[in-house]
Amino acid sequence: MDSTIFTGTANATAPAVEPVNIVRGTPAQLVVFLALNIWPSHFGIPLLLAIIWFSKKIQRHATFINLCITFIIAGM
């Protein structure tokens, strides 16, 4: 059995393929887009659930709580 490690490519003469960037915005716009998509599911909705959970005066239907938890799971 040959125990050498292959470190080359299958076709060494093939030209390098340039990656295609499908993002049509600036890096700053990308950061804003990601922040606005990540913030609600990682910080906003858990904060809302914590307020509802620890408050004695706020009463919410169980469906609303389940919807919030579903949004958190879907955002992960």
Biotite code that builds the C-alpha atoms (Angstrom):
import biotite.structure as struc

atoms = struc.array([
    struc.Atom([0.000, 0.000, 0.000], chain_id="A", res_id=1, res_name="MET", atom_name="CA", element="C"),
    struc.Atom([1.351, 3.408, -0.984], chain_id="A", res_id=2, res_name="ASP", atom_name="CA", element="C"),
    struc.Atom([1.319, 5.854, 1.947], chain_id="A", res_id=3, res_name="SER", atom_name="CA", element="C"),
    struc.Atom([2.220, 9.009, 0.024], chain_id="A", res_id=4, res_name="THR", atom_name="CA", element="C"),
    struc.Atom([-0.019, 12.057, 0.365], chain_id="A", res_id=5, res_name="ILE", atom_name="CA", element="C"),
    struc.Atom([-1.296, 13.588, -2.837], chain_id="A", res_id=6, res_name="PHE", atom_name="CA", element="C"),
    struc.Atom([-1.090, 17.372, -2.668], chain_id="A", res_id=7, res_name="THR", atom_name="CA", element="C"),
    struc.Atom([-1.539, 18.339, -6.308], chain_id="A", res_id=8, res_name="GLY", atom_name="CA", element="C"),
    struc.Atom([-4.617, 18.898, -8.424], chain_id="A", res_id=9, res_name="THR", atom_name="CA", element="C"),
    struc.Atom([-6.256, 16.378, -10.708], chain_id="A", res_id=10, res_name="ALA", atom_name="CA", element="C"),
    struc.Atom([-5.380, 18.397, -13.806], chain_id="A", res_id=11, res_name="ASN", atom_name="CA", element="C"),
    struc.Atom([-2.297, 20.531, -13.260], chain_id="A", res_id=12, res_name="ALA", atom_name="CA", element="C"),
    struc.Atom([-2.644, 22.226, -16.667], chain_id="A", res_id=13, res_name="THR", atom_name="CA", element="C"),
    struc.Atom([-6.211, 23.527, -16.107], chain_id="A", res_id=14, res_name="ALA", atom_name="CA", element="C"),
    struc.Atom([-6.505, 27.310, -15.846], chain_id="A", res_id=15, res_name="PRO", atom_name="CA", element="C"),
    struc.Atom([-7.397, 28.798, -12.480], chain_id="A", res_id=16, res_name="ALA", atom_name="CA", element="C"),
    struc.Atom([-11.088, 29.630, -12.128], chain_id="A", res_id=17, res_name="VAL", atom_name="CA", element="C"),
    struc.Atom([-11.835, 33.111, -10.828], chain_id="A", res_id=18, res_name="GLU", atom_name="CA", element="C"),
    struc.Atom([-14.519, 33.212, -8.118], chain_id="A", res_id=19, res_name="PRO", atom_name="CA", element="C"),
    struc.Atom([-17.730, 34.965, -9.110], chain_id="A", res_id=20, res_name="VAL", atom_name="CA", element="C"),
    struc.Atom([-18.948, 37.637, -6.730], chain_id="A", res_id=21, res_name="ASN", atom_name="CA", element="C"),
    struc.Atom([-22.743, 37.734, -6.785], chain_id="A", res_id=22, res_name="ILE", atom_name="CA", element="C"),
    struc.Atom([-22.963, 40.566, -4.234], chain_id="A", res_id=23, res_name="VAL", atom_name="CA", element="C"),
    struc.Atom([-23.767, 43.849, -5.953], chain_id="A", res_id=24, res_name="ARG", atom_name="CA", element="C"),
    struc.Atom([-23.004, 46.235, -3.124], chain_id="A", res_id=25, res_name="GLY", atom_name="CA", element="C"),
    struc.Atom([-20.190, 47.857, -1.254], chain_id="A", res_id=26, res_name="THR", atom_name="CA", element="C"),
    struc.Atom([-18.634, 46.190, 1.792], chain_id="A", res_id=27, res_name="PRO", atom_name="CA", element="C"),
    struc.Atom([-20.391, 48.758, 4.009], chain_id="A", res_id=28, res_name="ALA", atom_name="CA", element="C"),
    struc.Atom([-23.755, 47.844, 2.497], chain_id="A", res_id=29, res_name="GLN", atom_name="CA", element="C"),
    struc.Atom([-23.001, 44.163, 3.068], chain_id="A", res_id=30, res_name="LEU", atom_name="CA", element="C"),
    struc.Atom([-22.237, 44.825, 6.738], chain_id="A", res_id=31, res_name="VAL", atom_name="CA", element="C"),
    struc.Atom([-25.479, 46.787, 7.161], chain_id="A", res_id=32, res_name="VAL", atom_name="CA", element="C"),
    struc.Atom([-27.454, 44.045, 5.391], chain_id="A", res_id=33, res_name="PHE", atom_name="CA", element="C"),
    struc.Atom([-26.011, 41.304, 7.591], chain_id="A", res_id=34, res_name="LEU", atom_name="CA", element="C"),
    struc.Atom([-26.438, 43.330, 10.785], chain_id="A", res_id=35, res_name="ALA", atom_name="CA", element="C"),
    struc.Atom([-30.091, 44.052, 10.027], chain_id="A", res_id=36, res_name="LEU", atom_name="CA", element="C"),
    struc.Atom([-30.720, 40.381, 9.262], chain_id="A", res_id=37, res_name="ASN", atom_name="CA", element="C"),
    struc.Atom([-28.842, 38.948, 12.237], chain_id="A", res_id=38, res_name="ILE", atom_name="CA", element="C"),
    struc.Atom([-29.861, 41.440, 14.935], chain_id="A", res_id=39, res_name="TRP", atom_name="CA", element="C"),
    struc.Atom([-33.549, 40.493, 15.234], chain_id="A", res_id=40, res_name="PRO", atom_name="CA", element="C"),
    struc.Atom([-33.075, 36.744, 15.551], chain_id="A", res_id=41, res_name="SER", atom_name="CA", element="C"),
    struc.Atom([-30.007, 36.850, 17.804], chain_id="A", res_id=42, res_name="HIS", atom_name="CA", element="C"),
    struc.Atom([-30.728, 39.844, 20.041], chain_id="A", res_id=43, res_name="PHE", atom_name="CA", element="C"),
    struc.Atom([-34.102, 41.499, 19.425], chain_id="A", res_id=44, res_name="GLY", atom_name="CA", element="C"),
    struc.Atom([-36.527, 38.605, 19.729], chain_id="A", res_id=45, res_name="ILE", atom_name="CA", element="C"),
    struc.Atom([-34.676, 36.944, 22.653], chain_id="A", res_id=46, res_name="PRO", atom_name="CA", element="C"),
    struc.Atom([-34.797, 40.316, 24.438], chain_id="A", res_id=47, res_name="LEU", atom_name="CA", element="C"),
    struc.Atom([-38.538, 40.540, 23.718], chain_id="A", res_id=48, res_name="LEU", atom_name="CA", element="C"),
    struc.Atom([-39.064, 37.019, 25.063], chain_id="A", res_id=49, res_name="LEU", atom_name="CA", element="C"),
    struc.Atom([-37.039, 37.787, 28.191], chain_id="A", res_id=50, res_name="ALA", atom_name="CA", element="C"),
    struc.Atom([-39.142, 40.871, 28.870], chain_id="A", res_id=51, res_name="ILE", atom_name="CA", element="C"),
    struc.Atom([-42.354, 38.889, 28.406], chain_id="A", res_id=52, res_name="ILE", atom_name="CA", element="C"),
    struc.Atom([-41.063, 36.011, 30.533], chain_id="A", res_id=53, res_name="TRP", atom_name="CA", element="C"),
    struc.Atom([-39.934, 38.120, 33.511], chain_id="A", res_id=54, res_name="PHE", atom_name="CA", element="C"),
    struc.Atom([-42.733, 40.680, 33.469], chain_id="A", res_id=55, res_name="SER", atom_name="CA", element="C"),
    struc.Atom([-45.724, 39.901, 35.630], chain_id="A", res_id=56, res_name="LYS", atom_name="CA", element="C"),
    struc.Atom([-48.020, 42.409, 33.912], chain_id="A", res_id=57, res_name="LYS", atom_name="CA", element="C"),
    struc.Atom([-47.458, 41.427, 30.270], chain_id="A", res_id=58, res_name="ILE", atom_name="CA", element="C"),
    struc.Atom([-49.683, 38.583, 29.121], chain_id="A", res_id=59, res_name="GLN", atom_name="CA", element="C"),
    struc.Atom([-49.135, 37.126, 25.637], chain_id="A", res_id=60, res_name="ARG", atom_name="CA", element="C"),
    struc.Atom([-50.814, 34.240, 23.877], chain_id="A", res_id=61, res_name="HIS", atom_name="CA", element="C"),
    struc.Atom([-48.808, 31.030, 23.604], chain_id="A", res_id=62, res_name="ALA", atom_name="CA", element="C"),
    struc.Atom([-48.965, 31.243, 19.811], chain_id="A", res_id=63, res_name="THR", atom_name="CA", element="C"),
    struc.Atom([-47.050, 34.530, 19.895], chain_id="A", res_id=64, res_name="PHE", atom_name="CA", element="C"),
    struc.Atom([-44.357, 32.976, 22.091], chain_id="A", res_id=65, res_name="ILE", atom_name="CA", element="C"),
    struc.Atom([-44.093, 29.976, 19.739], chain_id="A", res_id=66, res_name="ASN", atom_name="CA", element="C"),
    struc.Atom([-43.858, 32.296, 16.731], chain_id="A", res_id=67, res_name="LEU", atom_name="CA", element="C"),
    struc.Atom([-40.988, 34.221, 18.352], chain_id="A", res_id=68, res_name="CYS", atom_name="CA", element="C"),
    struc.Atom([-39.139, 31.003, 19.183], chain_id="A", res_id=69, res_name="ILE", atom_name="CA", element="C"),
    struc.Atom([-39.644, 29.802, 15.601], chain_id="A", res_id=70, res_name="THR", atom_name="CA", element="C"),
    struc.Atom([-38.153, 33.049, 14.281], chain_id="A", res_id=71, res_name="PHE", atom_name="CA", element="C"),
    struc.Atom([-35.126, 32.591, 16.543], chain_id="A", res_id=72, res_name="ILE", atom_name="CA", element="C"),
    struc.Atom([-34.577, 29.028, 15.305], chain_id="A", res_id=73, res_name="ILE", atom_name="CA", element="C"),
    struc.Atom([-35.044, 30.041, 11.665], chain_id="A", res_id=74, res_name="ALA", atom_name="CA", element="C"),
    struc.Atom([-32.544, 32.872, 12.089], chain_id="A", res_id=75, res_name="GLY", atom_name="CA", element="C"),
    struc.Atom([-29.770, 30.597, 13.311], chain_id="A", res_id=76, res_name="MET", atom_name="CA", element="C"),
])
